Amino acid sequence: MKRLLLPAILLVFLILEGTATDFLPKEWLLSDYYMIPHWVFVILVYIAIFYDFDSTYYCVLYGIIFGFLFDLLYTDILGVYMFTYGIAAYIIHGLKKLLHANMFVAILMSIVGVALADALIFFLYSSVQGFVMTWKTYALMSLIPTLLANLVFTLVLYPFLPPLLYKWSEEQLASQKAV
């Protein structure tokens, strides 16, 4: 039963992520700035830091699965989010080996991960669909607002999710040693 909790949490946030812009003030939606919620990816970063061991890659597996679900539900090109979330989660998993798991590392990794994922998504969409947006315009109008919005989500989620993930990780380690 506990193995279903992480996918259930990710599924709930995948659904909420699709409706997140409905709760923003209309003035923000009508402006030229784009705030893209990457809530599932922020949770994947937390999984990489506080749940995965050096030899497990649940964040990558969940990144591929829920990236595909995101593509299936919200985009018109299959594979962009699946590829991006999988690769970015793998990179974050590798980077976490260099740093200790704490609040500042979680915030830093979330910012780096969301920036990497969003930039990869922009690059892939601009390659496939031929966007006419320059890198500077993208950075000012989309990347920075997206990073700020997801930073707020990271800070709101920090008191709740990492202690749970750490506890579940310890339980998983104890059950592996018992076998």
Secondary structure by P-SEA (a helix, b strand, c coil): cccaaaaaaaaaaaaaaaacccccccccccccbbbbbaaaaaaaaaaacccccccccaaaaaaaaaaaaaaacccccccaaaaaaaaaaaaaaaaaaaccccaaaaaaaaaaaaaaaaaaaaaaaaaaccccccaaaaaaccaaaaaaaaaaaaaaaccccaaaaaaaaaaaaaaaaac
